[in-house]
Amino acid sequence: MTPRLLRNVLILSLLANVGTLGGAAYRAWGGDGFPGLPRHLGLDAEQTRRWHEAEKDFLAQLDEGTAAVRVHRDRMIRAIFSDAPDPALIDAERAAIAALQDAQQKRVIEQLLRERALLDPGQRERLAALLLAQPAGPGGFEQLHRD
């Protein structure tokens, strides 16, 4: 593999997908002065109960998916930097990461649709604005090269 192709494979594999960003955002919103999504959105008691019920399994699935991506990412990085990089192994790990990320994105979309159904129009607008304000794009890998 050429260095450029290796770099592109690594960049593609390390890009944060919506699922990973969603999971990080859920966790980040719990601290740093953010009141939490139910309070930020102004959910009533019944909406809050249903919200927490809907997110419980979702967050567990996100954690499992993120852990699985990490396993394949680590394998791919080790393969890239081994004494004799195996392009087939690298590509297999890249493909596994892509499939897991696709599944994560689908989970996030399904969860957002469930959440949307719980919200009134004003709450939907607040949630959409909050999600749109979250950073998108490459994560730590690119930043390592910019510092």
VMD Tcl script that builds the backbone (N, CA, C; Angstrom):
set m [mol new atoms 441]
animate dup $m
set s [atomselect $m all]
$s set {name element resname resid chain x y z} {
  {N N MET 1 A 0.843 -1.186 0.000}
  {CA C MET 1 A 0.000 0.000 0.000}
  {C C MET 1 A 0.881 1.239 0.000}
  {N N THR 2 A 0.419 2.248 -0.676}
  {CA C THR 2 A 1.165 3.498 -0.692}
  {C C THR 2 A 0.922 4.257 0.608}
  {N N PRO 3 A 1.868 5.121 0.985}
  {CA C PRO 3 A 1.655 5.902 2.216}
  {C C PRO 3 A 0.366 6.724 2.172}
  {N N ARG 4 A 0.045 7.270 1.001}
  {CA C ARG 4 A -1.179 8.067 0.883}
  {C C ARG 4 A -2.423 7.204 1.109}
  {N N LEU 5 A -2.435 6.009 0.525}
  {CA C LEU 5 A -3.566 5.108 0.703}
  {C C LEU 5 A -3.682 4.688 2.170}
  {N N LEU 6 A -2.544 4.369 2.790}
  {CA C LEU 6 A -2.565 4.016 4.206}
  {C C LEU 6 A -3.120 5.165 5.049}
  {N N ARG 7 A -2.677 6.380 4.741}
  {CA C ARG 7 A -3.156 7.544 5.480}
  {C C ARG 7 A -4.657 7.692 5.294}
  {N N ASN 8 A -5.122 7.540 4.061}
  {CA C ASN 8 A -6.555 7.681 3.800}
  {C C ASN 8 A -7.371 6.586 4.484}
  {N N VAL 9 A -6.850 5.369 4.473}
  {CA C VAL 9 A -7.545 4.276 5.150}
  {C C VAL 9 A -7.650 4.590 6.637}
  {N N LEU 10 A -6.558 5.045 7.230}
  {CA C LEU 10 A -6.566 5.359 8.650}
  {C C LEU 10 A -7.503 6.525 8.954}
  {N N ILE 11 A -7.450 7.555 8.138}
  {CA C ILE 11 A -8.338 8.704 8.355}
  {C C ILE 11 A -9.793 8.265 8.264}
  {N N LEU 12 A -10.135 7.511 7.226}
  {CA C LEU 12 A -11.520 7.064 7.074}
  {C C LEU 12 A -11.969 6.218 8.251}
  {N N SER 13 A -11.079 5.366 8.725}
  {CA C SER 13 A -11.475 4.500 9.824}
  {C C SER 13 A -11.620 5.246 11.132}
  {N N LEU 14 A -10.903 6.329 11.278}
  {CA C LEU 14 A -10.914 7.054 12.542}
  {C C LEU 14 A -11.928 8.196 12.578}
  {N N LEU 15 A -12.538 8.485 11.443}
  {CA C LEU 15 A -13.541 9.550 11.450}
  {C C LEU 15 A -14.671 9.182 12.385}
  {N N ALA 16 A -15.046 10.127 13.167}
  {CA C ALA 16 A -16.157 9.869 14.086}
  {C C ALA 16 A -17.448 9.806 13.299}
  {N N ASN 17 A -18.223 8.775 13.535}
  {CA C ASN 17 A -19.523 8.702 12.877}
  {C C ASN 17 A -20.566 9.333 13.781}
  {N N VAL 18 A -21.763 9.435 13.281}
  {CA C VAL 18 A -22.827 10.074 14.044}
  {C C VAL 18 A -23.085 9.336 15.348}
  {N N GLY 19 A -22.992 8.049 15.303}
  {CA C GLY 19 A -23.198 7.281 16.523}
  {C C GLY 19 A -22.187 7.573 17.574}
  {N N THR 20 A -20.939 7.607 17.208}
  {CA C THR 20 A -19.898 7.899 18.170}
  {C C THR 20 A -20.046 9.310 18.702}
  {N N LEU 21 A -20.313 10.253 17.814}
  {CA C LEU 21 A -20.529 11.625 18.270}
  {C C LEU 21 A -21.741 11.711 19.171}
  {N N GLY 22 A -22.800 10.971 18.788}
  {CA C GLY 22 A -23.999 10.987 19.619}
  {C C GLY 22 A -23.718 10.457 21.011}
  {N N GLY 23 A -22.993 9.369 21.099}
  {CA C GLY 23 A -22.662 8.809 22.407}
  {C C GLY 23 A -21.795 9.751 23.225}
  {N N ALA 24 A -20.812 10.346 22.577}
  {CA C ALA 24 A -19.964 11.303 23.294}
  {C C ALA 24 A -20.758 12.518 23.732}
  {N N ALA 25 A -21.648 12.958 22.877}
  {CA C ALA 25 A -22.457 14.129 23.223}
  {C C ALA 25 A -23.363 13.829 24.410}
  {N N TYR 26 A -23.974 12.642 24.426}
  {CA C TYR 26 A -24.820 12.274 25.562}
  {C C TYR 26 A -24.032 12.331 26.867}
  {N N ARG 27 A -22.818 11.816 26.817}
  {CA C ARG 27 A -22.018 11.806 28.029}
  {C C ARG 27 A -21.528 13.200 28.376}
  {N N ALA 28 A -21.124 13.966 27.388}
  {CA C ALA 28 A -20.620 15.318 27.640}
  {C C ALA 28 A -21.722 16.229 28.164}
  {N N TRP 29 A -22.937 16.040 27.710}
  {CA C TRP 29 A -24.032 16.908 28.133}
  {C C TRP 29 A -24.383 16.711 29.598}
  {N N GLY 30 A -23.931 15.628 30.182}
  {CA C GLY 30 A -24.232 15.386 31.587}
  {C C GLY 30 A -23.427 16.278 32.521}
  {N N GLY 31 A -22.344 16.869 32.072}
  {CA C GLY 31 A -21.493 17.671 32.935}
  {C C GLY 31 A -21.241 19.038 32.344}
  {N N ASP 32 A -20.253 19.723 32.899}
  {CA C ASP 32 A -19.821 21.028 32.419}
  {C C ASP 32 A -20.947 22.049 32.383}
  {N N GLY 33 A -21.840 22.001 33.347}
  {CA C GLY 33 A -22.879 23.012 33.438}
  {C C GLY 33 A -24.085 22.775 32.555}
  {N N PHE 34 A -24.050 21.789 31.691}
  {CA C PHE 34 A -25.212 21.502 30.861}
  {C C PHE 34 A -26.236 20.791 31.727}
  {N N PRO 35 A -27.485 21.241 31.714}
  {CA C PRO 35 A -28.481 20.679 32.631}
  {C C PRO 35 A -28.964 19.282 32.281}
  {N N GLY 36 A -28.539 18.724 31.186}
  {CA C GLY 36 A -29.047 17.438 30.712}
  {C C GLY 36 A -30.118 17.683 29.671}
  {N N LEU 37 A -30.250 16.763 28.764}
  {CA C LEU 37 A -31.200 16.949 27.666}
  {C C LEU 37 A -32.645 17.114 28.115}
  {N N PRO 38 A -33.146 16.283 29.018}
  {CA C PRO 38 A -34.555 16.469 29.410}
  {C C PRO 38 A -34.843 17.876 29.942}
  {N N ARG 39 A -33.949 18.394 30.785}
  {CA C ARG 39 A -34.162 19.752 31.316}
  {C C ARG 39 A -33.945 20.807 30.240}
  {N N HIS 40 A -32.913 20.631 29.425}
  {CA C HIS 40 A -32.639 21.593 28.354}
  {C C HIS 40 A -33.823 21.692 27.391}
  {N N LEU 41 A -34.422 20.555 27.106}
  {CA C LEU 41 A -35.543 20.532 26.165}
  {C C LEU 41 A -36.869 20.909 26.824}
  {N N GLY 42 A -36.891 20.968 28.146}
  {CA C GLY 42 A -38.123 21.311 28.848}
  {C C GLY 42 A -39.136 20.180 28.855}
  {N N LEU 43 A -38.669 18.953 29.019}
  {CA C LEU 43 A -39.579 17.808 29.034}
  {C C LEU 43 A -40.390 17.796 30.324}
  {N N ASP 44 A -41.641 17.385 30.214}
  {CA C ASP 44 A -42.454 17.204 31.421}
  {C C ASP 44 A -42.099 15.839 32.026}
  {N N ALA 45 A -42.717 15.517 33.167}
  {CA C ALA 45 A -42.374 14.288 33.884}
  {C C ALA 45 A -42.603 13.040 33.031}
  {N N GLU 46 A -43.715 12.971 32.329}
  {CA C GLU 46 A -44.002 11.790 31.498}
  {C C GLU 46 A -43.028 11.701 30.324}
  {N N GLN 47 A -42.733 12.817 29.682}
  {CA C GLN 47 A -41.767 12.810 28.587}
  {C C GLN 47 A -40.392 12.365 29.103}
  {N N THR 48 A -40.011 12.866 30.268}
  {CA C THR 48 A -38.711 12.504 30.838}
  {C C THR 48 A -38.644 11.015 31.125}
  {N N ARG 49 A -39.690 10.439 31.676}
  {CA C ARG 49 A -39.723 9.000 31.946}
  {C C ARG 49 A -39.564 8.216 30.653}
  {N N ARG 50 A -40.339 8.598 29.641}
  {CA C ARG 50 A -40.279 7.897 28.353}
  {C C ARG 50 A -38.920 8.108 27.678}
  {N N TRP 51 A -38.357 9.299 27.829}
  {CA C TRP 51 A -37.041 9.615 27.258}
  {C C TRP 51 A -35.986 8.680 27.840}
  {N N HIS 52 A -35.939 8.596 29.170}
  {CA C HIS 52 A -34.940 7.747 29.827}
  {C C HIS 52 A -35.150 6.274 29.485}
  {N N GLU 53 A -36.386 5.873 29.374}
  {CA C GLU 53 A -36.699 4.500 28.996}
  {C C GLU 53 A -36.164 4.203 27.588}
  {N N ALA 54 A -36.367 5.141 26.678}
  {CA C ALA 54 A -35.938 4.954 25.286}
  {C C ALA 54 A -34.421 4.986 25.136}
  {N N GLU 55 A -33.735 5.753 25.971}
  {CA C GLU 55 A -32.294 5.898 25.778}
  {C C GLU 55 A -31.475 4.818 26.475}
  {N N LYS 56 A -32.071 4.104 27.426}
  {CA C LYS 56 A -31.318 3.108 28.189}
  {C C LYS 56 A -30.685 2.052 27.272}
  {N N ASP 57 A -31.484 1.377 26.477}
  {CA C ASP 57 A -30.960 0.353 25.568}
  {C C ASP 57 A -30.072 0.978 24.494}
  {N N PHE 58 A -30.455 2.157 24.029}
  {CA C PHE 58 A -29.685 2.841 22.998}
  {C C PHE 58 A -28.251 3.100 23.471}
  {N N LEU 59 A -28.096 3.618 24.673}
  {CA C LEU 59 A -26.759 3.924 25.176}
  {C C LEU 59 A -25.936 2.655 25.368}
  {N N ALA 60 A -26.559 1.589 25.807}
  {CA C ALA 60 A -25.848 0.314 25.954}
  {C C ALA 60 A -25.380 -0.188 24.590}
  {N N GLN 61 A -26.232 -0.073 23.582}
  {CA C GLN 61 A -25.857 -0.499 22.231}
  {C C GLN 61 A -24.734 0.378 21.676}
  {N N LEU 62 A -24.789 1.670 21.943}
  {CA C LEU 62 A -23.712 2.558 21.493}
  {C C LEU 62 A -22.390 2.159 22.129}
  {N N ASP 63 A -22.418 1.875 23.424}
  {CA C ASP 63 A -21.196 1.467 24.109}
  {C C ASP 63 A -20.626 0.188 23.501}
  {N N GLU 64 A -21.495 -0.775 23.225}
  {CA C GLU 64 A -21.041 -2.032 22.621}
  {C C GLU 64 A -20.447 -1.784 21.232}
  {N N GLY 65 A -21.123 -0.965 20.437}
  {CA C GLY 65 A -20.635 -0.665 19.096}
  {C C GLY 65 A -19.315 0.077 19.119}
  {N N THR 66 A -19.182 1.014 20.038}
  {CA C THR 66 A -17.936 1.772 20.153}
  {C C THR 66 A -16.789 0.860 20.560}
  {N N ALA 67 A -17.048 -0.061 21.473}
  {CA C ALA 67 A -16.015 -1.011 21.893}
  {C C ALA 67 A -15.598 -1.903 20.720}
  {N N ALA 68 A -16.556 -2.335 19.922}
  {CA C ALA 68 A -16.242 -3.188 18.767}
  {C C ALA 68 A -15.425 -2.421 17.728}
  {N N VAL 69 A -15.773 -1.165 17.484}
  {CA C VAL 69 A -14.996 -0.342 16.545}
  {C C VAL 69 A -13.559 -0.223 17.048}
  {N N ARG 70 A -13.428 0.009 18.335}
  {CA C ARG 70 A -12.083 0.173 18.917}
  {C C ARG 70 A -11.226 -1.079 18.696}
  {N N VAL 71 A -11.810 -2.260 18.867}
  {CA C VAL 71 A -11.066 -3.509 18.665}
  {C C VAL 71 A -10.533 -3.575 17.237}
  {N N HIS 72 A -11.396 -3.307 16.261}
  {CA C HIS 72 A -10.968 -3.372 14.856}
  {C C HIS 72 A -10.004 -2.239 14.503}
  {N N ARG 73 A -10.225 -1.073 15.067}
  {CA C ARG 73 A -9.322 0.061 14.820}
  {C C ARG 73 A -7.922 -0.275 15.326}
  {N N ASP 74 A -7.855 -0.827 16.538}
  {CA C ASP 74 A -6.556 -1.184 17.107}
  {C C ASP 74 A -5.866 -2.251 16.260}
  {N N ARG 75 A -6.635 -3.242 15.813}
  {CA C ARG 75 A -6.054 -4.284 14.947}
  {C C ARG 75 A -5.522 -3.667 13.658}
  {N N MET 76 A -6.287 -2.750 13.092}
  {CA C MET 76 A -5.871 -2.130 11.836}
  {C C MET 76 A -4.600 -1.313 12.035}
  {N N ILE 77 A -4.539 -0.553 13.106}
  {CA C ILE 77 A -3.341 0.258 13.370}
  {C C ILE 77 A -2.128 -0.645 13.559}
  {N N ARG 78 A -2.323 -1.723 14.321}
  {CA C ARG 78 A -1.200 -2.657 14.504}
  {C C ARG 78 A -0.778 -3.268 13.164}
  {N N ALA 79 A -1.734 -3.589 12.320}
  {CA C ALA 79 A -1.409 -4.162 11.003}
  {C C ALA 79 A -0.675 -3.148 10.133}
  {N N ILE 80 A -1.107 -1.912 10.160}
  {CA C ILE 80 A -0.456 -0.871 9.349}
  {C C ILE 80 A 0.993 -0.685 9.771}
  {N N PHE 81 A 1.254 -0.728 11.076}
  {CA C PHE 81 A 2.595 -0.452 11.566}
  {C C PHE 81 A 3.405 -1.711 11.878}
  {N N SER 82 A 2.920 -2.862 11.408}
  {CA C SER 82 A 3.680 -4.101 11.598}
  {C C SER 82 A 4.903 -4.105 10.683}
  {N N ASP 83 A 5.784 -5.054 10.905}
  {CA C ASP 83 A 6.994 -5.160 10.082}
  {C C ASP 83 A 6.658 -5.413 8.621}
  {N N ALA 84 A 5.581 -6.138 8.379}
  {CA C ALA 84 A 5.167 -6.452 7.005}
  {C C ALA 84 A 3.658 -6.218 6.892}
  {N N PRO 85 A 3.240 -4.978 6.622}
  {CA C PRO 85 A 1.800 -4.689 6.530}
  {C C PRO 85 A 1.103 -5.570 5.492}
  {N N ASP 86 A -0.002 -6.153 5.900}
  {CA C ASP 86 A -0.793 -7.020 5.033}
  {C C ASP 86 A -1.991 -6.220 4.522}
  {N N PRO 87 A -1.965 -5.823 3.249}
  {CA C PRO 87 A -3.069 -5.003 2.718}
  {C C PRO 87 A -4.436 -5.664 2.862}
  {N N ALA 88 A -4.509 -6.987 2.736}
  {CA C ALA 88 A -5.803 -7.673 2.865}
  {C C ALA 88 A -6.330 -7.571 4.300}
  {N N LEU 89 A -5.461 -7.741 5.270}
  {CA C LEU 89 A -5.864 -7.628 6.672}
  {C C LEU 89 A -6.284 -6.191 6.992}
  {N N ILE 90 A -5.508 -5.241 6.516}
  {CA C ILE 90 A -5.840 -3.832 6.741}
  {C C ILE 90 A -7.211 -3.519 6.144}
  {N N ASP 91 A -7.448 -3.990 4.930}
  {CA C ASP 91 A -8.734 -3.722 4.287}
  {C C ASP 91 A -9.877 -4.436 4.995}
  {N N ALA 92 A -9.631 -5.636 5.489}
  {CA C ALA 92 A -10.675 -6.364 6.220}
  {C C ALA 92 A -11.057 -5.616 7.500}
  {N N GLU 93 A -10.076 -5.093 8.196}
  {CA C GLU 93 A -10.361 -4.328 9.416}
  {C C GLU 93 A -11.082 -3.019 9.071}
  {N N ARG 94 A -10.666 -2.374 8.002}
  {CA C ARG 94 A -11.335 -1.145 7.555}
  {C C ARG 94 A -12.797 -1.429 7.229}
  {N N ALA 95 A -13.039 -2.537 6.533}
  {CA C ALA 95 A -14.413 -2.910 6.169}
  {C C ALA 95 A -15.244 -3.224 7.415}
  {N N ALA 96 A -14.635 -3.892 8.381}
  {CA C ALA 96 A -15.351 -4.202 9.621}
  {C C ALA 96 A -15.720 -2.911 10.350}
  {N N ILE 97 A -14.803 -1.968 10.389}
  {CA C ILE 97 A -15.066 -0.669 11.026}
  {C C ILE 97 A -16.198 0.042 10.302}
  {N N ALA 98 A -16.143 0.060 8.988}
  {CA C ALA 98 A -17.186 0.739 8.209}
  {C C ALA 98 A -18.558 0.121 8.476}
  {N N ALA 99 A -18.622 -1.204 8.549}
  {CA C ALA 99 A -19.903 -1.872 8.809}
  {C C ALA 99 A -20.417 -1.538 10.207}
  {N N LEU 100 A -19.526 -1.531 11.180}
  {CA C LEU 100 A -19.933 -1.186 12.545}
  {C C LEU 100 A -20.389 0.264 12.640}
  {N N GLN 101 A -19.672 1.159 11.961}
  {CA C GLN 101 A -20.056 2.567 11.973}
  {C C GLN 101 A -21.402 2.774 11.284}
  {N N ASP 102 A -21.647 2.038 10.222}
  {CA C ASP 102 A -22.938 2.131 9.542}
  {C C ASP 102 A -24.060 1.688 10.481}
  {N N ALA 103 A -23.825 0.604 11.206}
  {CA C ALA 103 A -24.824 0.131 12.167}
  {C C ALA 103 A -25.051 1.171 13.265}
  {N N GLN 104 A -23.975 1.816 13.718}
  {CA C GLN 104 A -24.101 2.866 14.738}
  {C C GLN 104 A -24.941 4.029 14.207}
  {N N GLN 105 A -24.671 4.434 12.988}
  {CA C GLN 105 A -25.429 5.541 12.400}
  {C C GLN 105 A -26.910 5.196 12.321}
  {N N LYS 106 A -27.213 3.968 11.941}
  {CA C LYS 106 A -28.620 3.544 11.871}
  {C C LYS 106 A -29.264 3.577 13.249}
  {N N ARG 107 A -28.527 3.126 14.278}
  {CA C ARG 107 A -29.054 3.170 15.647}
  {C C ARG 107 A -29.359 4.609 16.064}
  {N N VAL 108 A -28.456 5.513 15.731}
  {CA C VAL 108 A -28.649 6.911 16.112}
  {C C VAL 108 A -29.876 7.481 15.414}
  {N N ILE 109 A -30.030 7.204 14.147}
  {CA C ILE 109 A -31.197 7.703 13.415}
  {C C ILE 109 A -32.479 7.149 14.014}
  {N N GLU 110 A -32.495 5.860 14.313}
  {CA C GLU 110 A -33.684 5.256 14.931}
  {C C GLU 110 A -33.979 5.903 16.279}
  {N N GLN 111 A -32.933 6.167 17.068}
  {CA C GLN 111 A -33.124 6.792 18.369}
  {C C GLN 111 A -33.637 8.227 18.217}
  {N N LEU 112 A -33.071 8.958 17.283}
  {CA C LEU 112 A -33.540 10.333 17.070}
  {C C LEU 112 A -34.998 10.357 16.633}
  {N N LEU 113 A -35.408 9.388 15.843}
  {CA C LEU 113 A -36.813 9.313 15.442}
  {C C LEU 113 A -37.708 8.980 16.634}
  {N N ARG 114 A -37.231 8.084 17.529}
  {CA C ARG 114 A -37.995 7.792 18.755}
  {C C ARG 114 A -38.102 9.043 19.623}
  {N N GLU 115 A -36.995 9.755 19.767}
  {CA C GLU 115 A -36.996 10.967 20.576}
  {C C GLU 115 A -37.891 12.032 19.944}
  {N N ARG 116 A -37.819 12.152 18.642}
  {CA C ARG 116 A -38.647 13.127 17.930}
  {C C ARG 116 A -40.120 12.913 18.247}
  {N N ALA 117 A -40.521 11.634 18.298}
  {CA C ALA 117 A -41.929 11.309 18.556}
  {C C ALA 117 A -42.369 11.730 19.964}
  {N N LEU 118 A -41.431 11.869 20.885}
  {CA C LEU 118 A -41.749 12.277 22.252}
  {C C LEU 118 A -41.889 13.794 22.411}
  {N N LEU 119 A -41.382 14.530 21.450}
  {CA C LEU 119 A -41.225 15.976 21.612}
  {C C LEU 119 A -42.308 16.779 20.909}
  {N N ASP 120 A -42.576 17.954 21.465}
  {CA C ASP 120 A -43.456 18.894 20.771}
  {C C ASP 120 A -42.599 19.691 19.783}
  {N N PRO 121 A -43.195 20.490 18.915}
  {CA C PRO 121 A -42.410 21.203 17.897}
  {C C PRO 121 A -41.292 22.087 18.459}
  {N N GLY 122 A -41.535 22.793 19.548}
  {CA C GLY 122 A -40.493 23.638 20.140}
  {C C GLY 122 A -39.333 22.826 20.676}
  {N N GLN 123 A -39.650 21.699 21.297}
  {CA C GLN 123 A -38.612 20.817 21.823}
  {C C GLN 123 A -37.802 20.199 20.687}
  {N N ARG 124 A -38.491 19.848 19.619}
  {CA C ARG 124 A -37.785 19.311 18.437}
  {C C ARG 124 A -36.807 20.336 17.896}
  {N N GLU 125 A -37.247 21.569 17.835}
  {CA C GLU 125 A -36.391 22.640 17.327}
  {C C GLU 125 A -35.150 22.817 18.216}
  {N N ARG 126 A -35.339 22.776 19.536}
  {CA C ARG 126 A -34.204 22.914 20.461}
  {C C ARG 126 A -33.230 21.746 20.313}
  {N N LEU 127 A -33.761 20.533 20.175}
  {CA C LEU 127 A -32.882 19.378 20.018}
  {C C LEU 127 A -32.127 19.450 18.694}
  {N N ALA 128 A -32.826 19.800 17.632}
  {CA C ALA 128 A -32.156 19.910 16.331}
  {C C ALA 128 A -31.054 20.963 16.380}
  {N N ALA 129 A -31.323 22.092 16.990}
  {CA C ALA 129 A -30.311 23.161 17.089}
  {C C ALA 129 A -29.100 22.684 17.891}
  {N N LEU 130 A -29.348 21.963 18.960}
  {CA C LEU 130 A -28.257 21.443 19.778}
  {C C LEU 130 A -27.412 20.449 18.997}
  {N N LEU 131 A -28.056 19.560 18.276}
  {CA C LEU 131 A -27.326 18.576 17.473}
  {C C LEU 131 A -26.540 19.241 16.352}
  {N N LEU 132 A -27.132 20.241 15.724}
  {CA C LEU 132 A -26.439 20.943 14.647}
  {C C LEU 132 A -25.232 21.727 15.157}
  {N N ALA 133 A -25.243 22.105 16.417}
  {CA C ALA 133 A -24.133 22.847 17.003}
  {C C ALA 133 A -22.953 21.944 17.373}
  {N N GLN 134 A -23.158 20.631 17.358}
  {CA C GLN 134 A -22.083 19.701 17.699}
  {C C GLN 134 A -21.078 19.645 16.557}
  {N N PRO 135 A -19.789 19.542 16.881}
  {CA C PRO 135 A -18.774 19.470 15.820}
  {C C PRO 135 A -18.910 18.187 15.010}
  {N N ALA 136 A -18.615 18.291 13.745}
  {CA C ALA 136 A -18.616 17.128 12.852}
  {C C ALA 136 A -17.246 17.038 12.210}
  {N N GLY 137 A -16.941 15.880 11.699}
  {CA C GLY 137 A -15.689 15.738 10.972}
  {C C GLY 137 A -14.672 14.920 11.728}
  {N N PRO 138 A -13.438 14.990 11.267}
  {CA C PRO 138 A -12.380 14.167 11.823}
  {C C PRO 138 A -12.133 14.453 13.296}
  {N N GLY 139 A -11.690 13.436 13.970}
  {CA C GLY 139 A -11.430 13.569 15.393}
  {C C GLY 139 A -9.960 13.739 15.685}
  {N N GLY 140 A -9.512 12.963 16.620}
  {CA C GLY 140 A -8.167 13.111 17.149}
  {C C GLY 140 A -7.051 12.884 16.155}
  {N N PHE 141 A -7.228 11.978 15.209}
  {CA C PHE 141 A -6.149 11.676 14.265}
  {C C PHE 141 A -5.713 12.921 13.507}
  {N N GLU 142 A -6.689 13.638 12.959}
  {CA C GLU 142 A -6.336 14.840 12.199}
  {C C GLU 142 A -5.705 15.881 13.106}
  {N N GLN 143 A -6.241 16.011 14.316}
  {CA C GLN 143 A -5.715 17.009 15.243}
  {C C GLN 143 A -4.249 16.717 15.583}
  {N N LEU 144 A -3.894 15.429 15.692}
  {CA C LEU 144 A -2.494 15.065 15.958}
  {C C LEU 144 A -1.576 15.620 14.881}
  {N N HIS 145 A -2.065 15.685 13.665}
  {CA C HIS 145 A -1.253 16.153 12.550}
  {C C HIS 145 A -1.296 17.662 12.393}
  {N N ARG 146 A -2.182 18.323 13.074}
  {CA C ARG 146 A -2.276 19.782 12.992}
  {C C ARG 146 A -1.509 20.471 14.111}
  {N N ASP 147 A -1.199 19.738 15.165}
  {CA C ASP 147 A -0.478 20.345 16.301}
  {C C ASP 147 A 0.992 20.460 16.022}
}
mol reanalyze $m
mol bondsrecalc $m
mol representation Tube
mol addrep $m
